[in-house]
């Protein structure tokens, strides 16, 4: 038999039983090998690998786990794949999960509560061992999460759900510490900052604004916020920041202010508006003028002009803590009350402020 390219086609193998008979290795040994090659003797693993290269066989990961107590699958749901913060978080979760023998299945809610609910239901149908979710916030379907928590452990990351949920853990950045650190820095190097929030789409929006107000009060400064002239109901944060500040700069408002943005994506939009209006001279800022800062340490924040001053979330720490907490519950090693882990962020002073 030949393939469409004219080369000899490998024999097609459809089942584990057929594979066992064809390459001369028992089914239990093959199962151990596919689960973890190091679980069989090196000589056996080498034999299996060599024989597999001679046949056309695709290991069905899901089917082989249907009757097991553990599928070794972890679901991950984030609001958007386009947000590089969440892309970095997924990568770190995958690394931590792999080290514990788990495979992750990722889905995006696209900032839509209906899509988020369907993603949760899909994970339930796949009998995952647990799920790590960055919830979209107030619009999230609490009942959907509550039902899922009856089937498997849940760990929320980045922002908390609208309602607390027993036995669902949380791992994220300590917004009080992170916002407090950058407010303190900005007050030290320039005039006290005004605050440009993000659309109220998740818990971080309110928490970061509250943290800003609290720190300004502690430092005996008056808290001031930039009230957008446009509605903010979209996850397109860069467009939001640009539109708000383009409008303000066009009216010559805040052109000599220090502006703290609720996240880097809003700040990126604000810097784009500032550059449009010529508010950042070549070579960066010098001797006063406009200053803009953000929060998160977005992967592109250090490569824009001017490079963005921000605070870096501990993405790897968040991912590792979330996977560890989920694994402990999934493996029956912990049945305590809800655990909340808050990690500190690190200052990243750059040219923009």
Protein Blocks (a to p, Z undefined) as FASTA:
>chain_A
ZZfkopacddddfbfklmmmmnopafklmmmmmmomklpcfklmmmmmmmmmmpccdddf
klmmmmpmbloiacdddfbfklmklmmmmmmmmmmmmmnopacddddeklpaklmmmmmm
mmmmnopabdcdddebjmpcfklmmmmmmmpccddehiacfbdcehiacddddfklmmmm
mmmmmmmmmccddddddddfbfklmmmmmmmmmmmmmnopacdddddfbdcfbfblmlmm
mmmmmmmmmnopaklcccddfbfklmmmmmmmmmmnopacghiaeeiajddddehjaakl
mmmccddddddddfklmmmmmmmmmmmmmnopaccdcddddddddddddfkZZ
